[in-house]
Amino acid sequence: MNAPSSTELKMKKLVIDEDTYLCFPTLAYTNQLFAIIQQHRPYLEQFLPWVKNIKKAWHANGFLKEAILLNKGKQRLTTLIIYQEQLVGTVSLLKIDLKDQRAEMGYWLKQDVQGKGIMTKSCQRLIQYAFKGLHLNRVEMRITANNPKSKKIPQRLNFTFEGQLRDYQKNAKSGKFEDVEIFGLLKEEWIL
């Protein structure tokens, strides 16, 4: 289950620090992605509705193929978080709107590497790319109200709490509707 070599990914990564970088999805990560989902399924299903659809390795392959396609079409920018040469999660710009210069950010990280600052740094790096590379004016995060760990990310990155959408989405596990909180960051507010 080895990741693609550094030379394979040369020029296609956003470096964060000596242990961590973001890279664009390739099908070479199929087995690692599926193994992470299998190992962390109960946890991930609480917050990520799409996880319930990844039941076989070929589903993970389809997820990566879709990410590659949407990245090429510039509707989304999905990146894989690589920590110590292993896939540990993703951070993405979803629903990219180049006309209005905005995007929504989504992310997840496997449980056993949480608490190391990996996600905060990964989001920070992708936000930098969104504002400087894609020339976006706004990045927002929509986070379920019952996910306090995830809500710490926008708070650390100077996002503003902008409101709550009541009963906005169904929880994939419980089937109950849950509130979603919106956090926004404007380019002029960005502090590197």
C-alpha positions as CSV (number, residue, x, y, z in Angstrom):
1,M,0.0,0.0,0.0
2,N,2.8,2.4,-0.9
3,A,2.0,6.0,-2.0
4,P,3.3,7.2,-5.3
5,S,6.9,8.3,-5.2
6,S,8.0,11.9,-4.7
7,T,9.2,12.0,-8.3
8,E,5.8,11.0,-9.6
9,L,4.2,13.9,-7.7
10,K,6.9,16.4,-8.4
11,M,5.4,19.8,-9.4
12,K,1.9,18.6,-8.4
13,K,2.0,19.3,-4.7
14,L,1.5,22.1,-2.2
15,V,4.1,21.8,0.5
16,I,3.1,22.5,4.0
17,D,6.1,21.4,6.1
18,E,8.8,18.7,6.0
19,D,6.2,16.0,7.0
20,T,3.1,17.2,5.2
21,Y,2.0,18.2,1.7
22,L,-1.2,18.3,-0.4
23,C,-1.2,16.5,-3.7
24,F,-3.7,16.0,-6.4
25,P,-5.6,12.8,-6.5
26,T,-4.3,9.8,-8.5
27,L,-5.7,6.3,-8.8
28,A,-2.5,5.1,-7.1
29,Y,-4.1,6.1,-3.8
30,T,-7.2,3.8,-4.2
31,N,-6.1,1.1,-1.8
32,Q,-4.9,3.6,0.9
33,L,-8.2,5.5,0.7
34,F,-10.3,2.4,0.9
35,A,-8.2,1.1,3.9
36,I,-8.7,4.4,5.8
37,I,-12.4,4.4,5.2
38,Q,-12.7,0.8,6.3
39,Q,-10.6,1.4,9.4
40,H,-12.4,4.7,10.4
41,R,-15.9,4.1,8.9
42,P,-17.9,4.5,12.1
43,Y,-16.2,7.8,12.9
44,L,-16.3,9.2,9.3
45,E,-19.9,8.2,8.7
46,Q,-21.0,10.6,11.5
47,F,-19.9,13.6,9.4
48,L,-19.5,12.6,5.8
49,P,-22.6,11.3,3.9
50,W,-20.6,9.9,1.0
51,V,-18.6,7.4,3.1
52,K,-21.6,5.0,3.3
53,N,-21.2,4.6,-0.5
54,I,-17.6,3.4,-0.3
55,K,-18.1,-0.3,0.4
56,K,-15.5,-1.8,-2.0
57,A,-12.1,-0.7,-3.3
58,W,-13.6,0.1,-6.7
59,H,-15.9,2.6,-5.0
60,A,-12.8,4.4,-3.6
61,N,-11.4,4.3,-7.2
62,G,-14.6,5.9,-8.4
63,F,-14.3,8.6,-5.8
64,L,-10.8,9.4,-7.0
65,K,-11.8,9.3,-10.6
66,E,-14.6,11.8,-9.9
67,A,-12.2,14.1,-8.0
68,I,-9.7,14.0,-10.9
69,L,-12.5,14.8,-13.4
70,L,-13.9,17.7,-11.3
71,N,-10.4,19.1,-10.7
72,K,-9.8,19.2,-14.4
73,G,-13.2,20.9,-15.0
74,K,-12.4,23.5,-12.2
75,Q,-15.7,22.8,-10.5
76,R,-13.9,21.5,-7.4
77,L,-10.3,21.2,-6.2
78,T,-9.8,18.1,-4.2
79,T,-6.3,17.5,-2.6
80,L,-5.0,14.6,-0.7
81,I,-3.3,15.2,2.6
82,I,0.0,13.3,2.8
83,Y,1.6,13.1,6.2
84,Q,4.9,11.2,6.6
85,E,4.4,9.8,3.1
86,Q,0.9,8.3,3.9
87,L,-2.5,9.4,2.9
88,V,-4.3,10.7,6.0
89,G,-7.3,12.7,4.6
90,T,-8.5,15.2,2.1
91,V,-9.1,19.0,2.0
92,S,-11.1,20.4,-0.9
93,L,-12.5,23.5,-2.4
94,L,-16.1,22.5,-3.3
95,K,-18.6,24.3,-5.5
96,I,-15.9,26.7,-6.9
97,D,-17.6,29.7,-8.5
98,L,-15.1,31.6,-10.5
99,K,-17.6,34.2,-11.6
100,D,-18.4,35.3,-8.0
101,Q,-14.9,34.2,-6.8
102,R,-16.0,31.9,-4.0
103,A,-15.8,28.3,-2.9
104,E,-16.8,26.1,0.0
105,M,-14.1,24.2,1.8
106,G,-14.6,20.6,3.0
107,Y,-12.1,18.3,4.8
108,W,-11.6,15.1,6.8
109,L,-8.7,13.5,8.6
110,K,-8.3,10.0,9.9
111,Q,-8.7,9.7,13.7
112,D,-5.2,8.5,14.7
113,V,-3.4,11.6,13.4
114,Q,-5.8,14.2,14.7
115,G,-4.5,16.7,17.3
116,K,-1.2,17.3,15.5
117,G,-2.3,20.5,13.6
118,I,-2.3,18.7,10.3
119,M,-5.8,19.8,9.3
120,T,-5.3,23.4,10.4
121,K,-2.1,23.7,8.3
122,S,-3.7,21.8,5.4
123,C,-6.7,24.2,5.3
124,Q,-4.4,27.2,5.7
125,R,-2.3,26.1,2.7
126,L,-5.3,25.5,0.5
127,I,-6.9,28.8,1.5
128,Q,-3.6,30.5,0.5
129,Y,-3.8,28.8,-2.9
130,A,-7.5,29.8,-3.2
131,F,-6.8,33.5,-2.6
132,K,-3.4,33.8,-4.4
133,G,-3.6,31.1,-7.1
134,L,-7.3,31.0,-7.9
135,H,-7.9,34.7,-7.0
136,L,-11.0,33.9,-5.0
137,N,-12.5,36.5,-2.8
138,R,-14.4,34.3,-0.3
139,V,-14.0,30.8,1.2
140,E,-16.6,29.4,3.4
141,M,-17.0,26.3,5.6
142,R,-20.3,24.6,6.5
143,I,-20.0,22.4,9.5
144,T,-22.6,20.4,11.4
145,A,-23.4,22.0,14.7
146,N,-22.6,18.7,16.5
147,N,-19.0,18.6,15.3
148,P,-17.0,20.7,17.8
149,K,-13.6,19.4,16.7
150,S,-14.2,20.5,13.1
151,K,-15.6,23.9,14.2
152,K,-12.2,24.7,15.8
153,I,-10.5,24.8,12.3
154,P,-12.3,27.9,11.0
155,Q,-12.0,29.6,14.5
156,R,-8.2,29.1,14.4
157,L,-8.0,30.4,10.8
158,N,-9.8,33.7,11.5
159,F,-13.1,32.8,9.8
160,T,-16.3,34.6,10.9
161,F,-19.3,32.7,12.2
162,E,-22.1,33.9,9.8
163,G,-25.1,31.9,10.9
164,Q,-26.8,28.6,11.3
165,L,-29.0,26.7,8.8
166,R,-31.6,24.8,10.8
167,D,-32.3,21.2,10.0
168,Y,-30.1,21.6,6.9
169,Q,-29.0,18.0,6.3
170,K,-29.8,14.5,7.4
171,N,-27.2,12.7,9.4
172,A,-26.1,9.6,7.3
173,K,-26.1,7.4,10.4
174,S,-29.1,8.5,12.5
175,G,-31.3,9.8,9.7
176,K,-32.1,12.8,11.8
177,F,-31.9,16.4,10.5
178,E,-29.1,18.5,11.9
179,D,-28.1,22.1,11.9
180,V,-25.2,23.4,9.9
181,E,-23.1,26.4,10.9
182,I,-21.6,28.7,8.3
183,F,-18.1,30.3,8.6
184,G,-16.7,32.7,6.1
185,L,-13.4,34.2,5.3
186,L,-12.7,37.1,2.8
187,K,-9.5,37.6,1.0
188,E,-9.0,41.0,2.7
189,E,-9.3,39.2,6.1
190,W,-6.7,36.5,5.3
191,I,-3.7,36.6,7.6
192,L,-0.9,34.2,6.5
